[in-house]
Amino acid sequence: MGKIITVSSGKGGVGKTTTTANLGLGLAMLGKRVICIDADIGLRNLDVMLGLENRIVYDIVNVIEGRCELKKALVRDKRYPALKLLPAAQTRDKNAISEEDMENLAHQAAEITDYVLIDSPAGIEHGFRYATRPAELVLIVTNPEVSAVRDADRVIGLLEANGRAEAKLIINRMRPEMVRRNEMLDADEVVELLAIDLIGIIPDDQDILAAANRGQPVVLDDRSETGQAFRDITQRLEGADIPFLPLKGPSLLQKIFGR
Amino acid sequence: MNLRDLFRRRSPSGKDIAKQRLLLVLAHDRANISPGMLEILKDEIIAVISKHLEIEPDKVEVNFTEDQRETRLVADIPLRTGGARRRTD
């Protein structure tokens, strides 16, 4: 049985889908079989992050409604065929899926893969509930700012109340130069406030946007610090004890000459 | 360090302000009580305690403390000097 992991956040726009895409691809780069499920029905985006948008035939709702076998609906990644995507339905809404549907689907997927990664919709309503229901681990993505940390805390509280899944924290969009100037919460403070285990710190980097534009997640770029941060998380998911990178930010030379 | 940093040093940093604000909202969120409701609760606590003890109502503090993810309501209620002294006769 594969491990079922949901990427969630509460607040929208903190980098859930980017994280799911990079971790999915990163795990496939380690030779693991991965199925990424886009659970954001109506707002499909994991396909474009992964650069797989042109190859979609079926979607998650087709599978749940029994019109199509799970295996047939999976879109295989050309770069790393061990990675497969189950796309969200774009023209339906979240009520097309129940918590039980998602539970059954995720377990069915877990039988044929090493990892099932579920990209949760933003919010704490139905979409959040069905996306986190089957998870044994929930990765909570936040940014080092007041509203994102507050929303992450709500999500952690809700998960604790259910008592079902373990939760780990990913701090995205860290800006080392702002931390140095004391203008931004640092990772230790966010961890202290939220009181959960940290599994990754992702620096804020133009690489991410450039990579998203091309549909080539930054984890593929072995020179990128951001890519390295995602690769480190995949190693930690695999149980390796990888120290957190000291975030150095761009050096003076890099600033002058670009990368 | 430039001149701007020198001035900035006198006021709390953006980081410290963010942390203080977060500590407060998280405490209220976790306990599911708004700051206004906490004031009402505080007034009621003062009223109840005052029936039995002479206290300093202006110095009463009712706050949340956080230990990991456990939230506690802590009331600090100073007694009026001599007010609670035990009678010896």
Boltz contact constraints between the chains, C-beta under 6 A:
constraints:
  - contact:
      token1: [A, 146]
      token2: [B, 18]
      max_distance: 6.0
  - contact:
      token1: [A, 146]
      token2: [B, 21]
      max_distance: 6.0
  - contact:
      token1: [A, 146]
      token2: [B, 22]
      max_distance: 6.0
  - contact:
      token1: [A, 149]
      token2: [B, 22]
      max_distance: 6.0
  - contact:
      token1: [A, 150]
      token2: [B, 25]
      max_distance: 6.0
  - contact:
      token1: [A, 153]
      token2: [B, 26]
      max_distance: 6.0
  - contact:
      token1: [A, 182]
      token2: [B, 13]
      max_distance: 6.0
  - contact:
      token1: [A, 182]
      token2: [B, 15]
      max_distance: 6.0
  - contact:
      token1: [A, 183]
      token2: [B, 14]
      max_distance: 6.0
  - contact:
      token1: [A, 184]
      token2: [B, 15]
      max_distance: 6.0
  - contact:
      token1: [A, 185]
      token2: [B, 15]
      max_distance: 6.0
  - contact:
      token1: [A, 185]
      token2: [B, 18]
      max_distance: 6.0
  - contact:
      token1: [A, 189]
      token2: [B, 19]
      max_distance: 6.0
  - contact:
      token1: [A, 193]
      token2: [B, 22]
      max_distance: 6.0
  - contact:
      token1: [A, 195]
      token2: [B, 68]
      max_distance: 6.0
  - contact:
      token1: [A, 195]
      token2: [B, 69]
      max_distance: 6.0
